[in-house]
């Protein structure tokens, strides 16, 4: 996806989605964020730097960072001819109408963690482009409340447990 000027759609603005958005911007892509929550619009545009927060039928790539079962056909219809829907969020069972692949020579790919060389290159790229995860630091005493928030999907990105200050 290192093709400046191309367009990228990112489904979900959570722990993976906000990083996919940052990578897209660092690659020089025009990034549009999809979310089920309009409340994330200001954050996507103003804090994280997305170009758009809307639905468009003109994407070369869409990164699906959402987990759990969800429909794929609506996103396939947003891709240009030859477009790629890349699944990185462990979406569960993939259900779609094969016609959505055939019209426009579209494809679905999957990505998991790469090897040591890929990881090193990614970390170097992150350092050079100031890409870092948004986090919420919590003390160890807050772990049970953090788990409750995870269950309720009330977490913006990632929790980081501050073990050092908890040991003092």
N, C-alpha and C positions, 0 to 999 in steps of 0.2 A: 504494500500500500504506500510505499514511499514514492508517490507520484504527485508532486505539488500541483494544485489547481483542480484535482479531482474532488469528487464529493463523497462524504462518508456520513452514514446514518448510524447512530448509536442507540440501541434499545435499552433503556434502563439507565438511571443516573446514580446507581449505588456504588458498592465497593469496587467492582470491575469497570462499570460504565464510566465513572468519572475519570479513571485512568485511560480507558480507550479514547475518550474525548481529548485528553491531554496529549496522547500519542498522535492522534489525528492532526491536531493543531501543530505539533512539532514537525510532522511530515509535510506541512503546508497544505493540508486538505481543508476543504470547506465543510465544517462539521454541523450537522443537525442532530439534536437530541430528541428522542421519543421517550415519553414517560406517561404513565397512567395518572400522574398527579400534576395538575396545572400549577400547584404551589411550588414546583421546582423550576418553573420558567425563569424567574428572576435570577436564581442561583446559577442555572445553566448559562445564561447569557452574560450576567454581570460578574459573577465570582469566578466561574471556570472558563469563560471566553468562548462559548459556543457561538457559531454564526447565526444559527436559527433554532427555534423551538417550535417546529410545525411539521405538517405532513406534506411531502412533495413526492412526485413520481419521477425523480431524476437522480437516483443514487447509483454510483458505480459499485460501492461496497456498503454493506450494513453489518455492523458487529452486534450480535445479539448476546448481551451479558445477563439477560434475565434468567433466573432459575425457575424450575417448576414447569408444569405443562401449560402451554399457551399456544394460540393459533399462529401458524406461519404464513398461510396464504395472503393475509393482508400485507405482510412485509415483502413478500415476493413480488406483489404488484407494484411496489415502490421502486423496484430495481430497473435500471436501464437494460437494454439488450446486452447480454454478456455479463450482467451484474452478478455479484457473489454475496450470499448471506453466510457469514462466518459465525458459527456457534461456539461460544467460549464459556457460557454460563451454566452448563449442565442442565439443559432444559427438560430433562425427562423424556417421555415418549414424543417422537416427532411425527406429527400428523399433518399431511398436506395433500392437496390434489396434485397429481403428477402433471397436469396441464399447466400449473403455475411454473414448472421448470421448463417445459417444452416451449411455451410462448416466450420468445426472446432469448433462447439459449442461456438461461440463467442456471446458476449452480449453488449448491449448499456445501460448505466445507466446515470442518471442525478443527479446533486448535486446542492443544493442551500445553503443558509446560515443555519447553525445549530442553536440550542437553546443556552441558556446562558451557560450551562455546556460545550457544545462543543466549544463555542467561548472562554471561559476561558482556556480550555485545549490547544486550538490552540495558543492563545497568550502566554501561558507559554512555549509551545514548541518553538515558535518563539524567545522568549527571551533566552532560553537555547541554541538555535542553531544559534543565531545572524541572523535571517531572518527578513529582513525589506524591504519595497517597495522602489524601485528607484523612485525618484521624481524630479520635476522641480519646484522650488519655484518662484512664480511671485508676484509682487505687485498688489494691487487691480486695479490700473490704467491700467494694461495690460490685463484685463479680456476680452475685446472685441477682441483683437488680439489672445488671447488664444482660444476663441470660433471659430474664423476663422481657426486656426490651427487644432482644433478638426474636423471641417467639412472637411478639406483637408487631414485628417489622418496623420498629421504632428506632432504627439506627440509620444515620445518614451514610456512613461509609464503613469504617473499621474501628473497633475498639483496640486499644493498646493498654495492657496492664502494666502499671508502673511498679515493678517488683522492688526496685532499689529503695524507693522512699517508704514502701510498706515494711521493709526490714529494719528500719531505723527505730 
